[in-house]
Amino acid sequence: MGKIILTGDRPTGKLHLGHYVGSLRRRVELQNEGNYDRMFVFMADVQALTDNADNPEKIRQNILEVALDYLAAGLDPQKCTLFIQSQIPELAELTTYLMNLITVSRVQRNPTVKTEIKLRNFEANIPLGFFCYPVSQAADITLFKATTVPAGEDQEPMIEVTRELVRRFNSVYCDVLVEPEIMLPENATARRLPGTDGKEKMSKSLGNCIYLSDSADEVWQKVRSMYTDPDHLRVDDPGKIEGNTVFTYLDAFSTEKDFADYWPEYKNLDELKDHYRRGGLGDMKCKKFLNTVLNNILEPMRQRRHELEQDIPEIYNILRRGTEQAREVAAQTMHEVRHAMRIDYFDDAELIRQQSEKYKK
């Protein structure tokens, strides 16, 4: 069995820095390192519809936005398989079978599900599809026999559900599915990037995102209004690093080369933090430096995205080809799943022979 990566995003809007630093940046690195036999990256439109069922046009439009962000960030369709979740019907079939192997109470205990339900105010009226999305996600991973799932730490409980379902399936039937491992961002700060307002998570619904496609002016407007230390009222005041969004972002994105190129007064981020803690360093200087760091990362993506936008039909052709390739793999896995579950009736010549003999007596 090979080493296989599977990862993806819900196409509910353009991708933001949280997506980039949480998994997208690492996906591009992994793709280019070539240490994995295959890499699947998909747009989870079925999961997006679980809480957007009344607004399918939102998902329809954002398929293209996410595809553009993927390609602009450096994902290469020659090195990874890009596909759309809803166009792989085998995923729905496997989800149905896996649902029989998990209890409602187990899904309810999932902390990620609890958080998402609260975030969307679903406590009193949870759509069944949304409630079951941990099982759908398990189907996504296992259908392609993924061994590694690059994701943020908020997805760890979901991956654990997948592992439990794999063990249950293989125990009840036979060894077909593969237990995956999560690959967390190497930079611990990047595992859960806060919003620009300092809230726990960057979220489109909270309006606290910096998008990968934002212009330089838009990035500056958002950085300039970032949450810092509310007690750092004067330049001479000592400042707090903890909970200071500007320094959290610098932890996630800045390098020593950035300091050498744009702020040589400091050798590295530790020296900058020390000065801020002592006092004598204003928030605006730190924000200007962060703005430079972020725009250096985003400008090549903006340029590449603009080029890609000139031939939209080709973007859909890339997705079509990737989806066809993914479906070939999905069909093979489902053949093995049906055989393990003994529901491959038409392919089981021995079953047909036995039944024929039975009724000849």
C-alpha positions, 0 to 999 in steps of 0.5 A: 500500500502506498503513502496517500494524502487527502485533504480539502476545503468547504467551498463556502467562500474564497480561502483565507490566511487561516486555510493557507497557514493551516494546511494549504501551504503545507500541501504545496510543499508536500506535493513538491517534495514528492515523498507521497505516492498520490495526493488528492485535494478536493472541494467538499461541496456536499459538506458545505451544503449541510448548512447551506442547503437553501443557498446552493448558488453560494456553493456553486459560485465558490467552487471556482473561487476555491479552485483559483485559490488552490492553483494560485497558491501552487497546487499543480494538477500534474502532481495532485488530483483536484476533484469535486466531492459531489461528483463522486457518487461512491462517497455517498454510498460509503457514507451510508454503510459507515453510518451503520457502524457508529452511534448517535451518542458517539457523534454527539460527543465529538468536540468539533461537532459541538463547536460547529453546532454552537457556532451555527446556532443549530442547538435546537434544530440540527440538520441531519446531514450536518450532524452526520458530516463526521461520517461523510468526512470519514468516507472521503478519507477512506474511499481513497485509502488516505494514510495522511490528512494535513489539517488543523488541530480542530480536525483531530477529533474528526480524524479519530472518528475516521480511525474508529470507523476503519477499525470497526469496518475491518473487524466486522468485515475484513481489512479493506479500509486504511487508518489515517494519521493527521499531519498538523502544521509544523508551526504550532501557532499556525494550527489555529490562526485567530481572526484579525479581531483577536477572536479564536478562529478566523472565519468568513461568517465573523468577517475577520479574515484576510483572503488570499485574493485580497489586494494590497490595500485591503490587506493593509486596511485589515492589518491596520485595524488588527487587535493588539494589546488594549493596555498598550496605550502609549509607545513607552508602555510595556506591551503584552505578546500573549493574545496580541494578534499582530505577534501571533501572525508574525509567529506564523508568517515572518522569517529571519530573512524578512527581518534582514530585508525589511527591519534589520534593526532586529535579528529575529522575532524574539528580539522584536518581542523583547523590545515590545515587552520592555516598551518603547515600540509602537503598534503601528510599526509592528503592523507595517512590518506584518503588512510587508511580510503578508503582502510578500507572500500574497503578491505572487498568488495575486499575479498567478490568480489574475493569469488563471482568471483569463481562461476559466473554461480551462479551470473547469477542465482541470477539475473535470479531469481530476474528478474522473481520475478520482472516480476511478480510484473510488470505484476500485475501493467500492468494489472491495468494500462491497465484496467485503460486505458480501453485497456484490451479488452480480459479481459473485459467481459462487453465490449464483452457483450455490443458489442454483444448486440449492433450488435444483434439489 
